[in-house]
Amino acid sequence: MEQSIRNQIPGTVKRMVSDKAVSEVVIETPIGDLAAIITTRSVREMELGPGMEVFALIKATNVSVAKRVSESASKTKPKPKRKAKLKR
């Protein structure tokens, strides 16, 4: 099957977890482990299994960015909590 996706990362199936409808396939690649959720039917049709050489095909339509919290900022002491006064 020919693919038009340009981001193709070679790797090896590390492990899989399947249920009736979907499966998680973890692929060990040179850039780190990648996880893909695909249909269990696709797993059966491709006869995927641990140790099999595959390509992770990545086609992103949205990428979000979040600012990292600096290490020094994360070590600041939390403000003490005030005790609530009960009205009588």
Steps between C-alpha positions, in 0.01 A plus 500: 500500500644838396495783755494877446606576859850649501584459870597132508711385795640146492469291814420170663176402672588494869162399647130503427184517708180406318134489581200428282506824294833678541863418574793699633821422314826625655781538247865531603665756268835684484327810641331313786191289552185602313150374575225468240133418547372299206211262446543143613384400153807679355725316746357169376517595131866612526576202725684731741694361790790585733835511320348580161669779301253776410477870418326754724309722257439843651254746351426780745217743442553679831798555727464685831778674691524559875758708683734299721519596864859571601650275763558790741136609472377152580707493822335806655322444826123480482305773679359386834128428499281719719268332743138582444324670793170347596209737562295430809 
